[in-house]
Amino acid sequence: MGTEPGSPTPPADQPSADPPNPPAQSAAGAGAAHSVSAPPTPAGGVAAAYSAPEPAPHVESNPTGKRLRILMLTALGVVYGDIGTSPLYALRECFKPEYGLDATPEHVYGVLSLIVWSLMLVVTVKYIIFVMQADNRGEGGILALLALVVRRETTHKHRRAVLVAVALVGAALLYGDGTITPAMSVLGAVEGLKVVSPGFSRVIVPLSIVIIVGLFFFQRFGTARVGAFFGPVMVVWFGTLAVLGVREMLLAPEVLLALNPMHGVRLIAERGPAALVLMGAVVLAVTGAEALVADMGHFGKKPIRLAWLWIVFPCLLLNYLGQGALVLRDPSAISNPFYLLAPRAMLYPMIGLATAAAVIASQAMISGAFSITQQCVQLGYSPRVTIVHTSAREAGQIYIPEVNWALALGCVLIVLGFRDSSSLGAAYGIAVTGTFTCTTVLFVAIAAARWNWPRWQVLVLAIAFLSLDLPFFASNLVKVAAGGWVPLAIGAALFTLMTTWKRGRDILRERLRDITMPLPAFLESIKTSSIPRVPGTAVFMTSEAGGAPVVLLHHLKHNKVLHEQIILLSIQTANVPEKPPTERIKTLERLELGFIRVVARYGFMQSPDVKEVLGILRTKGVKTRPLDTSYYLGREELIPADKPWKKGGLSMNIWRKRLFAVMAKNARSAAAFFNLPPNRVVELGTQIEF
């Protein structure tokens, strides 16, 4: 928010999960103290239980009865859409000709064993048992983990930089996942038409594009109206998966032998180095696991965990075993074992249901991309964007047009480029497995630095998780030329944009600090001058709470007048998901000559609202009238110099400076971003060379 409030100031709060037995800490703004509990060092082994961090205000820590069932139902539609549609293609992809596997009983048992135990170890053990314990006041997701682990007082500068880079890489890869998921899921569902008749092959790509474009078109209306249907549809979907699987298992019960992990071990030993490539297809069964932690803030841990253990995992297990049983009886069914499970008379309803499930899975990824973008804006890694709240009751339901149509264009191009889900499978896994690895790094950092777990326990966890993540990631790296370059290119581009914006804002803040006049000196100069004062209130936005904003100096220079009451407002982003209104005001300092210094704080999942801040100030005795209040913003015209920037520990190449200038020029209006009344805003421009 500097003179041109383009991005929030760095996080000023401490995360919610502190080391064991923390002292009471000051609550935000109000001066009250509260103690925050965190996981103690486990005494009985790595998986020992501990007290979870304090949940966010909107998260129910222990729902029961009807409320628990409702949360489980809605979690099915939001959290498990992606992983729930994996049976459409996962087993089929493992038997692609290039992997050299025939549909023999030994190979079927081996592949099914790898899928089952991947679900068990990656989803149940890693995410359900461990990673979901690392929440930031109830919120999860890779940027929430970053805000939790990066603590300025205790984290070494270089280690902090590494953790930030890891989190940004993971976030960038999630955008690649969000671009590919709708294309993969919709193509996988619509391809059921080829089972009905090969003649339908011509309509699969056009029909998929129509569905995808329609999906993105309706994003502007929000998910509040249709969200109530997501859960029931997914209940029908998972129920259908289970029924179809059990029906086939009764015909070939020997498929239960695949539950023995030794079948998977033997297959890997038999295939040797070629098994690494096979794991790139097996990982398709666990895509969507990251959603378990990303959506904790909406549903809480308990509903997500119970939905997995009671509904999702059993139904997926039954369906995969049913597909395997079908292939044991009829090896030719490996061409599309999912749809061939269904009776032919049920194919059209199954295609419709699968398409609905694919749309729901895509919706979850799109909403996740919106959420990540909002967090990036608030944490200072993205320019301002248009954030539209689509629900008056649910703060998390937002729509970002810029992200929406960028994803839509990417999905359409991917469908046109790959044309079928089998070809797209090579591109799908690399973004997922890359994010898995980034999450592991952040989790073990939290366990070591925040929870003070013994080093040997942290090392055991790191080795165990990375022994799962790295083979999956490496198996997809070998498929870069076959399509894996797509999410890597998307991730690299977004990582470059995010780091460029952050570094550029830091440099711009340094430049503004150089030309900002210390506030005491400014007030002293006002005393000795005869500057006229006019009725009303002027609000000046600034990121430097201790200095006179540049826009204030420009206003005084050009207009030669000051309002009777002047509010110097800084808005900071806390490294917690939300700050309640009672903790909104961090600093309220009444200075001389009618000046008031205010620092307000918002969580990284909230949108700043200056009108709300002024409303809170009125309750604290700061009298303002909306029609007598003017808002002053600075707009810098950035002029990149023809030489790299090197000053104060910051550096930036020429091409990145030019990129930053373009990003700043196209950022959303600060007045709209901070919810300022358009007819009360005054913008003053200045040129800044850097």
N, C-alpha and C positions, 0 to 999 in steps of 0.2 A: 503494500500500500504506500509506497513512498509518495512523493509528490504526485506522481502518476501511480495510483494504487493498483498496479497490475498483478501482483501476487502477494500472498500473505507473507508476513514476517515468519522467520523460522519458528518451529514449535517451541513454546515457552513452558509447557507443563511437563510434569513427570508422568510416565505411564502408570497404569493402575497396578501392575504386578511388580512389587518391590521385593527385595531379598527378605528372608525370614525375619520375623520379629522387628518390623520397622518402627521407628518412632512416629508419633502422630505428626501429620503434615498439615500445612495450612491449606484450607479449601480455597477454591478460586474466588477471588474478589471479596468474599464476605468476611474473611478473617477467621472463620470458624475452623476448628481442627477436626480431622477425622483420621482414623487409622485404617490402613489398607492391608488386607491379608494376602499372602502369596504362598506358593508351594514351599513347604520346608524341604530340606534335603532328605530324600527318601532313605529310610534306614533299613528297609527290608529288601532292597533290590531296586533295579531300575524302574520297575513298574509299580513301585509302592504308591499308595494313594496319598493325595494331599488336598488341602483346602484350595479351591479355585479362587482367582481374583474376583474382586467385587464386580458384579454384573452391571451392564449399562442400565439406566433407568427404565428403558422400554423392553428389557429382556426379563422374562420370568425365570427365576433361577430354578424353581422346582414345581412346574405345573402338574396338576393331577386331574383325574377324572375327565369330565367332558372337555375341559380346556386343553388337556394333554392330547386327547384324541383329535381335536380340531387342528392343533399345531402339527401333529404327525401327518394329518391328511394334507394340509397345505404344503408341508415340507416335501411331500411326494411330488408335487407339481413343480416346485421351484428348485429344490436341491438335487433331486434324483432323475431329472429328465434326461440329462446327457448320458449318464452311466446306464440308465434304464433302457435306452435305445441301442446300446452296443450289441445285443444279440442279433440285430438286423444283419450285421456284417462280420463280427469278430471271428467266429469259428470258420466261416467261409474263407476269410482272408488268410488264415493260417495254412490253408491247403492250396494256395496259388501255385501254379506250375513252377515258378522260379525257385520256390523253397524245396522242391524235390521230394515232397511227401506224398505218398499214396494213401488212399483212405482205407488202410489196413487196420485191423483191431489194435495192433501195437501202437501205431501212430495216432489213432483216435484217442486211445487211453492216455498217451503221452501229452497230446495237445490239451485235452480236457483237464488233465492234472495241472498243467501249467496255468491254465485260465483260472481254475478253482483256487489254487494256492496263491495266485497273484491277487485275486479278490480278497482272500483271507489276510495275506500279509500286508499288502499296500493299503487297502481300505480299512479293514477291521483293526489291524494292529497299529499301523503307522498313524492313520488319520483319526480313527474313532477313539483309540485308547490314548495316544500320545499327543498328536499335534493339536487336537481340539482342546487340550488343557491349556494351551498358550493363547489366551484371548486377551484382548485389550478392552477391559470393561464390557465384556460380552461380545465384542466385535472380533471377527476373524478376517482372514484374507492376508495376502502377502504384504500389502502396505500397512495394515494394522499391526502385523508382526514387526515390520520395520520400525514403526513408531514406538512399539513396545521395547525393542532391544536397543535402539540407538539412544543413548543417554549422555548428554554432553559432559556431565561431571565425571563419569566413571569409565567412559569408553575412550580408548586411545584414538588419536586423530586418524592414523592410517587404518586401524581396524574399522573405525566408523565408516571411512570412505569405502572400504571393501564391502561392508554389509549393505551400504546404500546402493552400491553398484549391483550387488547380487539381487536385491529387492527390485531394482529398476529393470534388470534383465528379465526377472520373473514376470513383472507386470507387463513388459513389452511383449513377451511371448504369449501372455494371456490374450492380448489383442489378436495375435495370429490365430490362436485357438478359437476366439470368438468369430473370426472371419471364416474359418474352415468348418466349424461345427454345423451351422445351418445348411451349408452345401452338402456336407457328408450325410447328415441325418435325413434331409429331405430326399436326396438321391437314393439313399439306402431304402427308404420307405416306398418311393414311387417305382423303384425297380421291380417291385412285386408284380407289376403289370406284365413283365416279360415272362413270368411264370404262368400267367393266364394265357398269353399268346405272344410268340416272338414278334408278331407284327406290331405290337405296341412299342417296340424299341425306339421308333422314330419320334414318339411323343414324350419320351421320358425327360429329355433335356428342356424342351419348351415348357412342359407342365411344371417342372421343378423351378424354372425361372419365374413363372407366374406365381407360384406359391411363395417363393422367397421375396419377390417384390411386394406382394400383398402383405406379407408378414411385416416388412419394414415400413410399408405405408401406414399401417394401423398403429405403429408405435406412438404416433403423436397423440392418440387418444388415451394412452396409458393402459396399464394392466389391471386397474382397480375393478373394472366391470367384468372382465373375462377371467380374472385371477381365481374367482370362486369356483370356476369350472375345471381349473387345472388339476386340483387334487382328485376329484371324482373320476376324471378321465384317466388319470394315472393309476387309480385303484383298479379300474377296469383293465387297463393295460397290463399291470403286474399280475392281476388275477388270470388274465388270458395266457400270459407267459407260463404261469405255473400249471394251468390246466392242460395246455398243449404239451408241455414237457412231461407231466405225469402220464398222460395218455400214451405217449410213445415209450416211456420207460417201462410200462407194464408189458410191452411187447418184447423188450430186450433188457431185462433187469441186470444183466451182466455189466451194463455200463457203469454201475456203481463201483466197479473196480477202479475207475478213474479217480476216485477220491484218495487213493493211495499215492502220496507224493513221490514214491519211488518210480512210478511210471514216467513222471516228468523228468526226474533225475536221469533215468536211463535214456530217454530221448535226447537230452542235451549231450550226454556222453557219446551216444551213437552218432549224432550229427557233427560233433566237434566244433570247429570254428563256424560252420554253417548255422549252428544253433543261435548264434548272435543275431543273424538276420531274422530268424524265426521269431525271436523275442520282440522284434519290431511290430509284428502282427498281433502277438499275444497282448501287448500293452493296450490295444484297442478295447479290450474288455474292461479296463479301469479308467478310461477317459471320463472325466467329470468328477474324479475324487476330490479335486481342489474345491469344488462347490460346497463340500461339507463344512469347511472352515470359513469360506467366503460368506456364507449365509447364516452364520451363527447368530449375528445380531438381530436377525428377523425372527428366528424361531427358538433360539436357545439350544443348549447342548442336548438336553434330555430328549426332546422330540426327534431331533435328527438321529441320535444314536438308536433310539428304540425303533424308529422307522426303518433303519438299515437292518437291525438285528431281527426284527419280527416280520418284516414285509419284503424289503428290497432284496437283501441277500438270499433268503430262501427261494424267492421267485426266480431270480437270476440263475441260481444254482440248478433249480429244477429244469429251467428252459435249456440251459447249456447241456445238461445231461440228456434231456430229451432229444436235442439236435444230434448229440453223439450217438444215442440209441438208434435214431433214424439212419445215420450214416453206416452204423454197424450192419443194419439189415439191408440197406441199399446204398452202396458206395457212390452211385451216381448222384445221390441227393446232395452231395457236397457242393454242387453248383449253386444252390440257394437253400440250405437246410432250414432256415427260419420259416420261409413261406411254405416250404414243402411239408412242414409239420401240420399245417392246417388242412382240413378237408377241402377239396376243390370247391365245394359249394360255398365255403366261407372265405374264399380268397378276396373277393371284393370288400366285404366288411373288414377283413384283416388289413387290407391296404389302406382303407379309410382310417382305421384306428391307429395304424402305424404312422400314417401321415400326421394325424393329430398329435401323437406322442412326439414326433420329430419337431413339429412346430413348437410344442411346449419346451422341448430341450433347447431349441434355438432361442426361444424367448428368454430362458434363464441366462444364456450366455450373453445375449444382447443387453439385458438389464445389468449383468455383471460388468460389461464394458462401460456402461453409463456410470456405474458406481465407482469404478476405478478412475475414470476421467475426473469425476468430481473430487475424489481424494487427491489426484495429482494436481488439480488446480489449487486446492486449499493448501497442500504441502509445498507448493511453489515449483512444481515440475511440469506445468503446462500453462499456456496462456489462458486468459479468461475465455470461456465458452458460454453458449446459451444454455442455461439450465432451467428447464420447465418442470415444475412440480405438478404431476398429473393427478394427485390425490390430496384432498384436503385433510385426510386423516392419517395417511401413511407417509411419513417424511422420506422414506427410502425410495418411493416410486417417483422417478424422474425421467425426463426425456431430453436428450441432447441432440439436436438436429444435425450438427456437424459430424458427430460420431456415427449417428444412425445411417446417414446416406453414404458416408465413407465405407462403412461395413457392408451396406447394400451393394455398392459398386464392386467391392472386393469379392463378395459372394457370387455375384453374377459372372464376373470374369473367371472365377475359379470353376464354376459349373461349365462355362463355355470352353475353358482350357482343358479340363480333365474329363468331363462328359460322363463319367460313371464313378460309383463309389469305390470300386476296386482300384482304379488308377489313383484316386484321391487318398487312398489309405496310406500311401507312402508319405504324403505331406502331413497327415493328421497327427501322427504320434510324436513328432519331434518337439512341437510346442508344449505338449502335455508333459513329456518326460523332462524337458528342460525346467519347467516350473516345479515339478516334483523335487528336483535336485536343489533348486533355490530355496524351496520351503524347508528342506532338511537342514541346509546351512543356517538359516535363520533360527530354526527351532533349537538346534544344539547350541547356538550362541546364547539364546535365552536361558536354556538349562544351565549353562556354565556361568554366564555373567549376572543373570538376574536372580536365579534360584539357588545359586551356589552349590549345585550338585557336585559330588566328588568327580575329579577328572576321569577316573577309570570308568565311571558310569556314563559320563558324557561320551567318552571314546567308544564304549560298547555300542551306545545308541547310534553314533555317527557311522561306525563301521557297518552296523546292521542295516540302517536305512540306505546308506550309499551303495551297499552291495545289492540292493534292489534297484535303486534309481539309476546308477551309472550304467549297468548293462542294458537297461531299457533305453537310455539316452544314446549309448554307443550303437545299439542296434538300429536306431533311426538315423544316426549320422551317415551310415553307409548307404542310405537311400536318398542322400541330398540331391543327386543328379536326377533321380526319378520323381522329384516333386518336393522333397524335404526342404529345398531352397526357398520355397514360398513363405512358410512361417518364419524362417530365419531372416529373410529379407525384410518382412514386415517388422519383426522384432528389432533388427538392427536399425531400421529407419526410425522407429519410435524411440528407441534408446538414445539415438543421436539427438532427436528433437527434445526429449525430456532433459538430457544433460546440458544441451545447449541453452535451453531456456533457464535452467537453474543457474548455470554459470553466468549467463548474461545478466540475470537479475542481481546476482551478487556484485558484478562489476558495476552495474548501473547504480546500485545502492551505495557503493564506494564513491562513485562520481558525485552523487547527490550529497553524500556526507561531506565531501570536500567543499561544496558550495553552500552548505547549510550553515546559517548563522546560529551560534549557541543561543538558546532561549533567554537566559539571564541577560546577555548582552543586548539582545533585541528589545526586551522589556525596558532596559535602562535607556536605550535610545529613544523609545517612545515617550518616556517621562520628560526628556529634555526637548521634545519637539511639540509643536502645536498642531497635531494632526486632528482634523475634525472627526467626531464620532457621530454616527447616524443610528437611529433606532433599529432594533432587530437583532437577530443572531446570525452569525456566519460560522459554518462548519468547514474546517480545513482538514482534509485527509492527509495523513503523514505516516511514514513507517519509522521515522526517527522521533520517538516521543520526547527526547531531550533537546531537540532543536526546533528552530522556527522553519516551517515548511517553505520550500522554494516558491510554491504557488502563493503563499502569503506575502513574501517579499515582492513578487511580481505584481500582485494586486495592489499593494501599497505604492509601488513605484508608478504604476499607470493610473490608478484611480485616486490616489492621494487622500484616502478616507478609510476609516475603520468602523465596524459595527460596534455597538455598545457592549455586546457579549460575543466573545469569540471562543469556539470550542475547537481544540486541537485533538483530533480523533485518530487513534491508531487501532487497527484491528489485527489481532494476532491469531494464529492458528495453533491450537493446543494439540499435543500428540495423543489425545484421547478422541474417541469417535464423536462424542457429543458433549456440549456444555449446556446444562439447564439454564433457563433465564435467571434463576436466582444466583448463578455464578458468572453471569455475563460480564459484569463490570469488574475488572481487575484493579484499576486505578482511577480514582476520581480526586483530582487535586485542584483546588481553587487557588489560582494565582492572582496577582495584583492586576489592576487596570482592566478588569472584566474578562480576563483570560482564564479558561478552564482546560486542564489537561486530562484526557480520558483515554484509557486503554481498555478495549473490550476484547473478549476471546470467544472464538467459536471452535467446535470440534472439526476434525478433518472430514467428517461426513455431513457437515451442515453448510448451508449457504448463508453468507453474511447479510445482515439486514440493518442498515443504518437507521431506518425509521423505528425499528424495534429498540435499538440502542437508545435513541432519543426518548422513546416512551418510558424506558426504565429510568433514564436520567431524571425525567419529570417527577417520578415517584421519590427520587432522592433530593428534590428541592431545586433542580436546575430547570428554571422556567423557560420554556420555548413555545412559540406559537407557530404552527405549520406555515401559515401565510406570511409570517415575518422572518422565516428562516431561509437562508441561501446556502447552497453547498458549492464549495470551490474545489475543483479538481485540476491537477496539472496534467498536461499531455506533452510528452517529450517527442521531439523529432530526432531520431537517432541517426547520427552520421558516422558510419564506420570509417576509421582512418585506414590508410593503405599500409598498415604495419600491424603485426600482432600486438595484442595487449599483454603487458607483463608489468604487474604492479601489485604490491601488498599480498603476495602469495597467490594471486589469481593470474591466469593466463588464458588467452583465447586466440586461435588462428584467425586469419583474415576471412576465410570462407565461413567460419562459424559466426563471426561478428555480423557478416552480411545476412546469414540465415536468421540470426536473432533479431536483426532489424526488421526483416520481413515478417517474422512471427509477431513481433510487437505491433507492427502496423496493422495486422489483420486480427488482433485480439478483440474480443467483445468490448463494447463500451463499458467503462468503469461505472458510469451512472446506472446502467441497467444491472450490472453485476452486483452492486451494493444496494439495489432497490431504492434508488433516490428518485424523488418526484421530478420528472423530466423538465417541467416548467420552472424549477427552482435551482437548476444547476448552471454554474458558470465554469467554463473550462478556459484555462490560460496555457498557451503553448510556449515551449522553449526548445532550442536546439542544443543537443548534447553530443559532443564528439567523443568517441571512445576507441 
